[in-house]
Amino acid sequence: MFPNDRVNPDDAIAADLRCKPGEDTDRDLPSADPYLRASTSLSNRFGRALWGFVYVCLYRPSPRPLHAWRSFLLKAFGAKLGPNCHFYPRARIWAPWNLVCEDSVGVADDVEIYNPAVVTLKSHSVISQGAYLCGASHDHDDPSFPMIWAPISVGRYAWIGARAVVLMDLTVGDGAILGLGSIATRNLEPWSINAGVPARNVGQRKRHAVPLSRSA
C-alpha cells in the first residue's frame, strides 16, 4: 500500500458489516427479530392505551370511597362485575375486558391483575395489598420466546395475602388462603392455608369462618 492510500474508517466499518451472499449472520434487520414482534393484536394494544388514559385521568385520582365509580369505569371497558365490588384506586388491571367478578369482591391498593387471559374472582374473595395475579408468561423453549397466557380463578371467600403471587393456569379453591409474600405454583385446595415459596399447604381453615349459607 502506498503511503497516501489510507483507508477511510467509515468505509472499513461498512465493509465489515457487509454480508456475503448466503453467509449466516446475526445482524438481521430489527423487523426480523422475533423478540421485537408485538405479543398482542393492534386492537388489544389500542384498547389498553385507551384504558391507560382513563385509568390515569379518572380511575387513579378518584377518592377511595368511590368504589361504584371505579366499578363503572371497569364495566365501561368490558369487565363483568357483580354488586358491591370494591376496587381501590391504586389497583391495576391490565385488561378490564378479561376480568370477571362475582359479588362483594375486594381488590386492594397496589394489586396488579395481569390478565391477557380471563381472571375470575368469585364471591367475597379478597386480594390484599401488592398481590400479583400473573396470567401470562413466555415459552422459554421456543426460539422466538412468544408470550403465552392462561386463566386464573380465585374461589369464593378465598384470600390472597399481601404481596403474594398467583401464577397463570391456576385455581385457588373456595376459602383457600395464600399467605403473605407466598407464590402459588399449583392449584390451592379448598379451605387450605398455604405459605412459602413455592407455597405449600400448612394447615386447614375452619369452614365456619364464613357464613354457612354462603359456603355451602
N, C-alpha and C positions, 0 to 999 in steps of 0.2 A: 504494500500500500504506500502511495506517495505521501509525503508529509502534509500536503494540503487536502488529501482525501479523507476528511474527517466525517464520521457518521453522525447524522443528526439524532440526538437521543429520542426524539418523538418517533422518528422512523424506526428505530430499533425496537421500541416498545410495540409499535404497530405490527412489526414483523413477527415479534414473539407471540402476539395474540392471534395471528393468522392461523387458521386450521387448514391442514391439507385435506383434500377430498377423501372421505371415508375414514378420517382419523377420529378415534374415540376421544372425547373431551368432556370435561365437566363444566366448560364455560358455555352453558346453554343460555338461550335468551330467557329473561325472567318469566315471560308468559308460559314457558315450557316447564317451569319448576312447579311440581305438584304442591309443594308447601305454600305456594303463593295463590293457589286457587281458592275461591270462596267456598266455604263449607255449607252455606245455605243459599236459598234462592234469592233472586233480586227482590221479589215481593216480601219475603221474610225480612230482608235487611231494611227495606223501606218501612215496613211496619214497626220494626224495632227502633228505627231512627225517630219515627213519629211518636212512639210511646216514650222514648227517652226525653223528647222535648216536653211532653205532657207531664212526665214524672218530675222533671226539674222545675217546671213552672207552676204546676198545680198540685201535684201529689206530695212531693217532698216538703214544701213550705206549709202545708196545711196543719192547723193546730191538732194536737194529739187526740182530743175528744171526738174529732170529726171522722169517725170510722165509717159512717154511712156515705160520706163524700168520697172517701178513698175507694170504698166498695163500688160506688157508682162509676168512678173512673176506670177501675179494673173491668167492670162489666161492659163499659163502652168499648173496650178493646178485646172483648170476646170471652172474658173469664166467666165461669159458671159458679156463682156463689149463692149459698143458702142464706137464710136470715141470721142476723146478729154476728156476722163475721167481723173480727177486729184485726185489721191490718194497720200496724203503726207506721209513722211517717218515714222512718229510715229503712223499712223493709224493702228489699229489692226483688222484683220479679222480672225475669229475662223476657218471657213471652206470655203476657196475660191470657192469650187465647189458648194456651196449653195448661191452664190452671182450672181445676175442678174442686170446689169445696162444698161440703155439706154445711149444716147449721153450726153456729157458735164455735167456729174455728178461731184460734188466736195465733197471730204471727207477729213476733216482737220486733223491736228495732234491731237493725243490723243483720237480720236474717237475709240470706241470699237463696232464692229459689231459681236455680239454673235449669230451665225446663225446655230444651229443644223437643223433648217428648212430654207427654201429659204427666203432670204431678197431681195426684188426688189426695186431698186432706179430708178425712172423714169426720163425722160429728164430734165436736168437743175435743178435737186434737189440738195440742199446744206445741208450737215451735218457738223455743226460747231464744234469747238474745245471741246474735252472732252465729247461729246454727247455719249449716250449709247443706242444702239438698242438691246433690250434683247429678244431674240427669244425662250427662254426656261424658265422653272420653275420646281417645283416639286409638285406632288399630295400629299398635306399635309393630306388628309383624308385617304390615303392608308397606312397601317402599314409598308409597305416596302419602302415608300417615293420615288416612282420612278420618274425619270426625264420625263418631258413632254415638247413638243415643238410645235410651230405653226408659220406660216409665218408672215412676216411684209411687208407692201407695202407703199412706200413713193411716193406720186404723183408728177406730173410734176410741176416744179417751186416751190415746197414746200421747206420750210426752217425749219430745226431742229436746234434750238438755242444752244449756248454753254452750256454744262453740262446738257442738257435736256435728258429725258429718254422716250423711246417708248417701251411699253410692247408688249409681243407676241400676235399674232392673231389680230393685229390692222391694219387699213388702214388710212394713212394720205392723205387726199384729195388733188387734184390739187391746187397749190397755197396756201395751208394752212401754217400757221406759228405756231411753238411751241416755246414759249419764254424761255429765259434764266433760267436754273435750274428747269424747269417745268417737270411734269411727266404725260404723256398721258396714261390714263387707259381706254379710249374708243376711238372709231373712231373719227377723226377730219374732220369736214365738209369742202368741198372745199372753198377756199378763206377766211377761218375763221382765226382769230387771237386768240390764246389760251395761257393762262398763269396760273400758280399756281400749287399747289399740293393738290388734283389732278387737272389737267389742266381743265379750264373752258373757254368757248367762251367769249372773252371780246371785240370783235369787228370784223369788216369785212375789208379785204384787197381790195384795188381798183384793179380791173382786168386789168386796163391799165398800171399797174406797170410792166407788162411783155409784150413782143411783141404780138400783137393781132394774128398774123399769127401762133404763136406757142401755144397760149392759147385756141384756138377755140376747 
